[in-house]
């Protein structure tokens, strides 16, 4: 005698109807959830450690939400049933949190895990991908972030800024003018370059605006460099590149065969930063799309500025209005930043 347990393993729970929309579950991820940005680029090294970098496609920048939920058995079953109902190939609208940092996007889930904590207490984790996001088609605002330029009412040749007050919500966009008060990490768009991607500026300090501290002023309070200060105690490792010939039963011979032998990459960690600073930094990095170059001055010891690109970065929610951000910088020794190409 045999027991028939044949059924379609597309769904492992019966008797529960999957909600039509993920938002119908009304669940919020726990702190410690994170967002991983990754760029798909094609690169190869040429003479003297110079490199050519090309985005693999218009969708080269993708996001993976690594979210966790503390739930009871009923909600755990609903989460399982919802994600299995999408079968890995059907998209759904997903917003990772209620902080207002990210937009809702078409997403896919190809992996989930359940941790059985104790009676009626479960930890549900899911990897949710947004990998069909041609961010260059949405350059005037953001594909992933709640940052939008106006669509009407403000001319293209104006300078404007938008920021979020976490008590009152999004403020109105304002045209830049002298005598206004601006705050550190405000973001504005100044239509001065032919390449629209190169027109965003980031406020480096609280100030009242004047011609001298305008985006193009001699003492500008607005920057297009990566000016953010990482945690104290970061470490960099420099591998000096030299060719070496090992003679049999003798000593090695070292030969310099190229320039830029002491170029180095770096990893930064930014801990417990506010939502406002995080939004500014995420916007900066998304605008660079994982391959576009930017200027950066290492905050200690080194006194020569460098040019980097950032192929990946990760945001982790710590607790309310406190976030961690980890970034990976790759140095470009050519040291040229195109402005209108």
N, C-alpha and C positions, 0 to 999 in steps of 0.2 A: 504494500500500500504506500502510495506517495502523496505528498502534499503539493498542490499546484501553487507556486509562488511566481508564476510568470506574469509580468506586467511591464509596461514601458517605464524605464528608469529616467525618462525626462523629468518626471515629478516623483518625489519620494514621500510626499505627504498627501493624504486624501481627506476629504471632508472639510477643507478650508478653501474658500474662494480668494484668489489673489486679488488685491485691490487694483483698480484700473491705473492709478497713479501712485508713485512712490510717496508723494506728499500726503496721501490719505492715511499713511501709517502714523504721521505726527510724531516721529522719533528724531531725537537729536544725538549726534555722535558724542562720545565722551572725550574729555581732554586727553591728549596724547595721540589723537588722530592726526594724520599728516597729509600733505599734498606734495607729490613729487612731479617736478617739471623735467622733461627730457627732450632734447633736440636731436633730430636725425640729420647728421651732416656728413658730407663726403670731404675728406681732407687728405692731403699728402704733403710730405716735407720735401723741400727743394734745397738748393745750396745754402750754406750758412744758417741752417735751422729755420729758414723762412718756410711758410706753409701756405698752400692754397686751400681755401675753405668755401664750400658751396652747400647751401641747404639742399637736402635730398628731394624735397617737394614743397608745395605750398602748405602742406600739412606737416611740416617738419617739427613743429612744436606740439607736444602732447602732454597731457596731465593725467596722473593716476592718483585718485583719492583713496588713501588707505584709512578707512574709517572703522571705528569700533562702537558697538552699542551694548550697554548693560540692560538686559531685558529679562522679563519673565518667560515662562515656557510658551504662553500663548503668542506673545509678540515675536519670539524667536521663530515659531512655526510660520507666522505670517511673513517674516523676512525671507525665510527659506523658500516659501511658496512663491513669493513675488519674484525673486531672482531666478528661480528655476523656470518660472513661466516665461521668462524672456529668452531662455534657451541659449544664451550667449551671443545671439546674433540680432536680437530685436532691441532696438534702442528705447530708452525711457528718459524722461526729464528728471534730472537730479540736481539738487542744491546741497552742498556738503554741510552747511552750518547755518546758524541764524545770526552770525556776527555782521552780515551785510558786506563781507569782503568779496565773495564770489557770486557770479551769476549762475542761474540755472542753465544747464546745457544738455544737449543730446548725449547720452552716455551709454556705456555697455558694461556688463559685469560678467567676467569669465572665471571668477574664483571667489569662494567664500569659505569661512571656517567657523566652527562652533566650539566654544570652550565651556565645558560643564563645570561651573563653579561649585554650586551646592543646590539644595532643594529649591526648585523654582527660580534659580538665579543662573543666567547664562551670559556669556560674552560672545557676541556675534561680530565677526570681522569680515569685511568685504573689500575687494580691490575693484574700483570702479574707474573706467578709463574714458577720457575724452580725447580721442585720437583722430577725429575728422574735423579739425578746427583750423581752417585756413586763416590764421590770425592776420595776415597781410591784407585780407579783404576787409578787415574791420579795424584798420590802423587808426582811424580817427577817434576810436574809443578804446575798447578792449574786448577780446573774445571771452576771456575768463573772469575779469574783474568788474566790479561795480564802479566803473569810471566811464563817464560818457561826455562827449562834447555836445554842444547844442546843435540841433538840426535847423533851427530858424531863430531869427531875432538878433543874432550877433553875426556881423559880417566875417568872411574868411580872413580878412587882413587885420582883424583885431587880435588882441592878446587877452586870454581869459583863463580863469582858474576855477577849479571845483574841489571842494574837500568835504569831508564828512565829520559832522559833530555827532559824537556817539550818544549824546543826550537828546538832540533834536532831529537827527537824521541828516539827509543830504542838504547842504546849503545851496543857495542859488549860484549859478555861474555869474561871475563878475568880470567886466572888462577891466583890464589892467590900466591904471592911471596913477599919476603922482599923488601923493598924500594918502594913499590907502594903506591899511595895515594887513600884512601878510605873515603867515606863520610857517615855521620850519616844516618841511615835507609837503607844502602845498605843491600842486602840479598845474602847470599852465602850458598853453600852446601858443607859439609865436610864429606866424607864417612868414619866415624870413628866408628859408632855404627852399630850393626847388624840390628836393626830396622831402615829401611830407613827413616821412618817418623821423627826420632829423630836426623837427620843430618843437619837440617837447622839452620843457625846462623844469627843474626841480629846485625848490626853495631851500637854500642852505642855512638859513637862520631867520628868526623873527625880525621884522623890520617895517618901517614906514617907507613907502616907495618914493623914489625920486629919479630923475634922469640918470644920475650917476650909478644907482644900484639897480637899474632896469636890466632886463635880460641881455641887452647889448651895451650896457654902460661900462665905464672904466672900472668901477668897483661893484660889479654885478653881485647881487645876492641870489642869483639864479644860476644853476650849473647843469651842464650836460655830462660831467664827470661822475664816476662812482665815488662820492665823497663820504659815504657812510662809514662810521667807525665800528670795527668788529670788537669782539670780546678781547679783553686783555689776556695775554698768555697764549696767543696763537703761535704756531710753529710752522716754519717753512724749511724745506729740505732742498738744497741745491746740488744737483749732480753735474759736475764739471765734465763736459764732453771732450774727450781726447781719444785719438786712435792709439792703439797699443799693439806692438808686435812682440810676441813671445819667442825669443830665440831658444832653440833646444839646448838644454843643459847650461843655460846662461841667464843673463838678466833681460827683463822686458825693456823695449825701447818705446818711449812715448813721443808722439808726433802731433803737433797741432795741424789739422787739415782744414779747419773752417773757422769762421768768426762766430760770435754769439755763443761762446762755449758755456757761459754761466747764466743762461736764461732759465727761469724757473716758473712753475705753476704754483698755485696757492689755494688753500681751503680756508674759508672764513666761517666763523660761527657768530651769529648775533642772537643773544639770549634776552628773553623778557622784554622784547620791544613792543611798543604800542601798536594798535590796529592802524593808526594813522601812518606811522613810520613804515609798517609792513606794507600797506597799500602802495606807498610811494616807491618802495624798493621793488615790489613785485611788478609794478607798472614799468619801472626802469628796465628790469630784466626781460619782461615780456616784449617790450619795444625792441630790444636787441635780438630777440627771436633765436637765441642760442648760438648765433654765429657772427652777428654784427659787432664791431669792435668799439671799445670805449677807453677813455683815459682813466688811470687810477694811480694815486700816489700812496704807496705803502706807508702806514702811519708812523713807523719807527725804524731807526737805523738807516734804511735805504733813503738816499736823498735824490734819486733820479726817477722821474715819473715813468710809468710803463703803460703799454697798451695790452689789453686783455680782451678775451671773449669768454662768455659763461655758457657752457653747454648743458649744465644741469643745476638745479637748486631745489631745496626741500623746505616746506613750511610745516611747522608743528604747532598745534594749539596747546598752550600750557594751561591757562585759565583765562578768565574774562579780561580782555584787553591786554593780554600778555602772550607773546608768541616767540618761537625760536625760528631762525632762518639759517640754513646751511647753504653755502654757495661754493662752486668749484670754478676757479679761474684758470684759463690757459693763456700763457703769454704769447703775444705775437711780436717777435723782435724787429720786424720791419718798422713798427712804430708809426704807421700812417693810418689816420682815421678819415675815410671818405665822408664828405659832407653833402654832396649833391649827386651821388651815383648810387 
